[in-house]
Amino acid sequence: MPRLVAALMRHGHYEQPEKTPSAHLPYPLTEKGRSQAEAAAEEVAAFAASKGWVLDGVIETSQLLRAWETGTIISGIWSRRFERPFRVVESDGLAERGVGAAANLTESEITVIVERDPRHHLPPNWRLDSQIRLPFPGAESLMDAGARVLQHLDRRTATLSREIETDTVRLYIGHGGSIRHAAIHAGILRLEDMPRLSMENCGTVYFEKADGVWAHIDGAWKPRNKRPATD
């Protein structure tokens, strides 16, 4: 049976407002982010070739602009390089953790709003707490987002595994927080790993599911800075 590998990439650097949770921010890649995507296209293609894997013709991204732009840059490079079409397919299943009605507010603004509600209280580092779900309609915890991403991967893998005829890798471009928390649900990372791990912009980890079990087969996590972003 041919192997099917999921390459999970964090989007490139983007125009994130200071001290604002990444969540569903609508901003585009910076010039740095576009350069990162170009370099990542070369790196993933070279790695796949070294393993004898075929690059799947579909690149899946979240619907957020920064992820879609990253995928579009890579698909263009691969289409020219390999002289065959690569297309980007967007999915909300790969999105970052949503903050509901608090979208696009700063961390301090969100804290003030919640503290005015006598029903709720936020701990000081709520933004980095994997279990915290803001008390707004549509909000998710990081663990919720991770479960959603893994469900998406499970569905796509089940379908694609029935279609491929050779060892294949499909690229999924999403967000650091939801990817890392998907890895918790997959049994690859532990909840206690979260304070010390992040992902580089356009960094890629490679997962494979065999006999119903996910494994991390290549690619490195990034050690966290003292004050990291969650995306």
N, C-alpha and C positions, 0 to 999 in steps of 0.2 A: 504494500500500500504506500503511495507517495506521501511524503511529509508535507504538512501545512504549517507554516510559521506565521505568527502575527508580529509584525514590527510596530511597536508603539512609540510614536515620536511626539515630543512636546513641540508646540509651535515656536516660531522664531520670536525674537525680541520685538515688542510692540509699544505703542504710545500709551502706556499705563499711567494715569494720573497718580500723583504721589499719595501714599497712605490710603489707597482705595482698593478694597478687595477686587481681585481680578474678575471672579464670577462671570457675569455675562456682559462685560464691558464691550462696546461696539467699535473699538478703535483699531486702526490698521497697523501693519508691520512698520518698523522704522527701516532706514537704509541698512542698519546693522542686521536687523531681522531678515531682510531679503538676502543679504550676503550669507547669513547662516543657513538659509534654506538652500541656496545654491551649493554650498559646501556639503550639506547633508545629502543632497541628491547624488553627489559623487561618492560619498562615503557608503551610503546604503547600497548603491549599485555595485560598488567594488566588493563589499562584504558578501552580498548575495552571490556574486560570481565566484568568490573564493570558496563558497560552500556548495556550489553547483545548483543553486536555487534559481528558479525562474521568477522574475518580478511579475506579479499579477497586474493585469491591465487596469484594474480599478484601484484608485487611492481614495480611501474614505477619510473624511474630515468632519469635525463638528461644524455646525452652521455659523459659528462665530467667525468674524472676518479674519482675525489673525491666523486661525487654523486653515481656513479656506485659502487664503493667500499663500501660505506655506505650501499647501498641496498643489496649488496651481503652478507655482514656480517649479516645483519638482516634476510635475507631470509634463510641463513644457520641455524641460531638460531631457527627461527620459524619452519623450516622443521623438525628439531630434536625434538623440544618441542612438537609439535602438531602431529607429525608422519603423515604428509601429505605434498605434495610438494608445495613450494612457489618459484616462478620464477621471475627474474628481466627482465623487458622490458625497453629498452632505448628509449628515444625520444628527438629530438632536440627542441621540443616544450617547454621543461622544463628548457632549458639552461639559464644561466645568460646573462645579457646585453652584446652584442658583441661590440668590439671596432674596428672591421674591420682590416685594414692594420696596425694599431697601437698595435695589439696583442702582449703581452709579453714585451712591453716597460714600463719603469717606468713613473710615473705621470709627473715628470719634463721633461723627454725625449719627451713625447707626447706634452707637452706645448710648448717646444722649436720648435718642428717640425711645429706645427700649426701656431705659431707666425711668422715663416719665410714665410708663405703664406699670401700675402697681401689681400687676399679675406676673411680672417677669423681672429677672435680674441676670446680667451677663458677667461671667468671670473676667478678670483683667485680660487674659490672652485668648479670648473666645474665638478670634479669627483662626487660630492654629489648632483649636480643639476639634478633633475628628468627629466627636459625637454631638457637637452643638448644632442645632437647627434654629435659625432665627424665627421668632414668633410671627411670621408674616405668611400670607397665602403664597404658595409657590416656592417657598424656601426649602432648601435641602441641607442636610449635614454633609460633610465630606464623605462619610461612610455611605450615605444614601447615593451620592454621586458615583462612588466607586462601584456600588452594586449595580447601578444602571449601566455603567460602562461594561462591566463583566457580562451582564445579560446580553448586551449588544454583541460582544465578542463571541459568546456561546452560540448565539443564533447564526451569526455570519459564518463561523467556523463549521457548524453543522451543515449548512448549505453548500459552502465552497468545497468541503472535503468530498462531497459526492460528485463534484464536477471536474476536479483536477486530474491530470494524467501523469504529472511529473512533480518533483519536489518544488514547492511554490512558497513564496513569501508575499503576503499582502501588507501594505503600509496603511496604518491608521494614525491620523494626526489629531491629537487632542490637547489635553491640558494636564500639567504636572500633578495637581492635587487629585483629580479624579482618576488618573492613571495609577498613581501610587496606592490609592485606596481600593482600586480594582484589584491590585496585587494582593492586598490583605484578604479580600474575599476569595481570591484564587488560592490562598494558602502559600503564597510566595513571600510576602512580607508579614510582619507582625505589627499590631497597633503600636507597640512600644518602640518600633523602629522609626515612626513618623517624625519625632523631634530632631532626628539626626540625618534624615535623608530628603533630598529634593531631586530635581531633574534639570540638566542644562537646557537652555533654549536649543531646540532642534536635536537634543540628545535622544537616543533611541535605545530601547530595551527590546529583546526578542523573547517571546513566549511561544510555547508549543503545548498543545493538549494531546495527550496520549492516554488511552484507556480511561478517559473521563477525568484525568488529572492534569492541571496546568503546571508547567515548569518554566522557570527563567533559564534560558539556555545561553544567552549572551547579552552584552551591553551592560553598562555600569550606571548605577545611581550616582547622584552628586551629593557629597557631604554638605549639610546645611551650613549657611552662615548664621551668625547670631540672631539676625532678624530677617528671615527669609519671607519671600512671597509664597502664597499657597498655590499659585498657578504656574 
